Amino acid sequence: MEAGSTVSAVRSQRVLTGEEIRPALLTIKEGKIHKVLPDLGAALHTAGEVLDVGNSLVMPGIVDCHVHVNEPGRTAWEGYWTATRAAAAGGVTTIVDMPLNSIPPTTSLENFQEKLQSASGRCFVDTAFWGGVIPGNQLELRPMVQAGVAGFKCFLIHSGVDEFPHVRDSDLHTAMRQLQGSGSVLLFHAEKEIQQPLAEDGDPCEYSTFLRSRPDVMELEAIRTVTELCLQYQVRCHIVHLSSAQSLELIRTARQAGAPLTVETTHHYLTLSAEDIPSGATQFKCCPPIRSIANQEQLWSALSAGDIDMVVSDHSPCTPNLKHLDSGDFTQAWGGISSLQFGLPLFWTSACKRGFSFPDVVRVLCKKPAQLCRLDNQKGSLLPGHDADLVIWDPEREFVLTPYLGITLHGEVKGTIVQGKLVYFNGSFSPQPLGELLINHNVAQTAL
């Protein structure tokens, strides 16, 4: 079977359904999972060709709800064609595109429609969209909810691009009032400038200099603001890319008090550590920053305990010149790490050593991100009636990934199926983009 084919059924000795792995045959009808059959002999009664993947593990496709595609306006950084091919090669069947760093940003109904036009016919996997909250756009929020954005994102500190300014407390209260009763969610880049800005003293080519400029307290103070707003307005809130474990107790306390608050961290915070970043290696710069090994272990513990809900890529590419690799100056380099294609093996390589199971992988990479976007009625699980979004992979297969310090990773993606269509298989992509644009009617209907 070739990439681009429509798949009628998938057979494997290892299919993850619920909490168990067993031999099974998944039948697919009109892009949906029709049946999950334990009897492999049932393949004889299946119309169409069966994709037999042997002992490869079949599980729900990954939902990556934190991806910066940057089209339109900064397509040289990354566009839909290349970003969604990377997703397909990594077993990601759904991405949710952030409202920046495209030009224009997705901060109005008109801009959202321009986003949709740019993405149309260019996505190899299914694609949903976040809107943005910026000062003064509060009257755009409800129309964007009704048009189908998955939710909204805001920054509590300079975003890195001038066309997406950060919000102040007054903007947040206005936005929260607009979102009450809408069923939507507000995502926060949770860093705040502290009262006494730290001077960027020290060698700008040393990672420690940059790390000192974004201390844990910046996240702590921002998350304090988020938890207070969440409790006050009872609007769903979500903390993106949690880096500092110092904020975990504040998060736990708010949740216990009834805050509808969720939290994500990223593959790079769980894989990379400040101690291992060489001088001048600006490809490792991101905001909030990669912190210490000890901090990383606390993040893993929080993920295991459920205090962190999900893991995403925060895929944020740029053109090479913006990383200032020639000078190695961390203070001048763009902050962002590109890892959309490698999230599954990055996560599994570390997770399997810490006692995480395959159902845990599905929980944090598939189910919880789908729930955040209110796509869990069609994504994130192998259930009859859900979209036939599957990743076929070999968890035991090893390969070396150079951008991550040449580390050996476990888990090679063999194939990716999106709504019953084989978009990636054995290193080849479907000839044409087969993904759909996901307009979140669940939220839209709630708001009407």
Secondary structure, 3 states (H helix, E strand, C coil): CCCCCECCEEEEEEEEECCEEEEEEEEEECCEEEEEECCHHHHHHCCCCEEECCCCEEEECEEEEEECCCCCCCCCCCCHHHHHHHHHHCCEEEEEECCCCCCCCCCCHHHHHHHHHHHCCCCCCEEEECEECCCCCHHHHHHHHHHCCCCEEEECCCCCCCCCCCCCHHHHHHHHHHHCCCCCEEEEECCCCCCCCCCCCCCCCCHHHHHHHCCHHHHHHHHHHHHHHHHHHCCEEEECCCCCHHHHHHHHHHHHCCCCEEEEEEHHHHHCCHHHCCCCCHHHCCCCCCCCHHHHHHHHHHHHHCCCCEEECCECCCCHHHHCCCCCCCCCCCCCECCHHHHHHHHHHHHHHHCCCHHHHHHHHHHHHHHHCCCCCCCCCCCCCCECCEEEEEEEEEEEEHHHCCEEEEEEEEEEEECCEEEEECCEECCCCCCCECCCHHHHHHHC
